[in-house]
Amino acid sequence: MSVEGIWDLTVATPIGTVEAVVELRRDGAGHSGVAHGAGEEVPLRDVVLAGDRLTWKQSVTRPLRLNLSFDVTADGDTLHGTSRAGRLPASKVHGRRRPTATGTGTGTGR
């Protein structure tokens, strides 16, 4: 399963819907990435792809200072799963990979 590319995410949190952009790339034997949202850019940590399950962690400062853990399933050009912030209830996550310049939807082009 390939997860490389630019993903538009929607996270349904207790304080409202948050939209973010996540860029995932292959990094040697694993994956790395960065998230953009609420006017900040943060690196992804502990990015793990096991089959179609993708997990990562990230810290944000807006709208609140939080440490987030994502656990999603990749299905082609869509992601679905959850995000957790500490002991808060899990928030639903949905994502769609942006098409590449060639239109295949599986690359990292903008």
C-alpha positions as CSV (number, residue, x, y, z in Angstrom):
1,M,0.0,0.0,0.0
2,S,1.4,3.4,-1.0
3,V,0.5,6.4,1.2
4,E,2.9,8.9,-0.2
5,G,1.4,12.1,-1.3
6,I,-0.6,15.1,-0.1
7,W,-3.7,14.4,1.9
8,D,-6.5,16.8,2.8
9,L,-7.8,15.7,6.2
10,T,-10.9,16.6,8.1
11,V,-11.0,15.9,11.9
12,A,-14.3,16.1,13.7
13,T,-13.2,17.2,17.2
14,P,-15.4,18.1,20.2
15,I,-14.7,21.8,19.6
16,G,-15.6,21.6,15.9
17,T,-14.2,20.4,12.5
18,V,-10.5,21.0,11.9
19,E,-9.0,20.8,8.4
20,A,-5.4,20.0,7.8
21,V,-3.0,19.0,5.0
22,V,-0.6,16.1,5.6
23,E,2.3,15.5,3.3
24,L,3.7,11.9,3.5
25,R,6.8,10.7,1.8
26,R,9.0,7.6,1.7
27,D,12.1,8.0,3.9
28,G,14.5,5.1,3.4
29,A,12.8,2.0,4.8
30,G,10.0,4.0,6.5
31,H,7.9,7.1,6.1
32,S,8.1,10.7,7.2
33,G,5.9,13.8,6.8
34,V,4.7,17.2,7.9
35,A,1.2,18.5,8.7
36,H,-0.1,22.0,7.9
37,G,-3.1,23.6,9.6
38,A,-4.2,26.5,11.7
39,G,-1.3,28.6,10.4
40,E,1.4,26.2,11.6
41,E,3.6,23.4,10.1
42,V,4.6,20.5,12.3
43,P,6.6,17.4,11.7
44,L,5.1,14.0,12.0
45,R,6.7,11.6,14.4
46,D,6.7,7.8,14.7
47,V,5.1,7.3,11.2
48,V,4.4,3.6,10.8
49,L,2.7,1.9,7.9
50,A,1.7,-1.8,8.6
51,G,-0.4,-3.2,5.7
52,D,-3.1,-0.6,5.2
53,R,-2.9,0.8,8.8
54,L,-1.0,4.1,9.2
55,T,-0.2,5.6,12.5
56,W,1.7,8.8,13.5
57,K,2.1,11.4,16.2
58,Q,2.2,15.1,16.0
59,S,2.1,18.1,18.4
60,V,0.1,21.3,17.7
61,T,-0.2,24.6,19.4
62,R,-3.4,25.9,17.7
63,P,-6.2,26.1,18.5
64,L,-4.9,24.4,21.7
65,R,-1.5,22.9,22.7
66,L,-2.1,19.2,22.2
67,N,-0.1,16.0,21.5
68,L,-2.1,14.0,18.9
69,S,-2.0,10.3,17.9
70,F,-3.5,9.3,14.6
71,D,-4.6,5.8,13.7
72,V,-6.1,5.5,10.2
73,T,-6.7,3.0,7.5
74,A,-5.6,3.7,3.9
75,D,-7.9,2.5,1.1
76,G,-6.6,3.8,-2.2
77,D,-6.9,7.6,-2.2
78,T,-8.9,7.8,1.1
79,L,-8.1,7.6,4.8
80,H,-10.4,7.0,7.7
81,G,-9.8,6.4,11.3
82,T,-9.3,8.4,14.5
83,S,-7.1,10.9,16.3
84,R,-6.7,11.1,20.0
85,A,-5.4,13.9,22.2
86,G,-4.5,12.4,25.5
87,R,-7.5,11.2,27.5
88,L,-10.0,13.2,25.4
89,P,-12.5,11.2,23.3
90,A,-11.3,10.0,19.9
91,S,-12.1,12.2,17.0
92,K,-13.1,10.9,13.6
93,V,-10.6,11.5,10.8
94,H,-11.3,11.4,7.0
95,G,-8.8,12.1,4.3
96,R,-8.5,12.3,0.6
97,R,-5.2,12.2,-1.4
98,R,-4.8,15.0,-3.9
99,P,-4.3,14.0,-7.5
100,T,-0.8,14.2,-8.8
101,A,0.2,16.2,-11.8
102,T,-0.2,13.0,-13.9
103,G,-3.6,12.4,-12.4
104,T,-2.8,9.0,-10.8
105,G,-3.4,10.1,-7.2
106,T,-0.5,8.1,-5.8
107,G,2.4,10.5,-6.0
108,T,3.7,13.5,-4.2
109,G,3.3,16.1,-6.8
110,R,1.1,19.2,-6.2
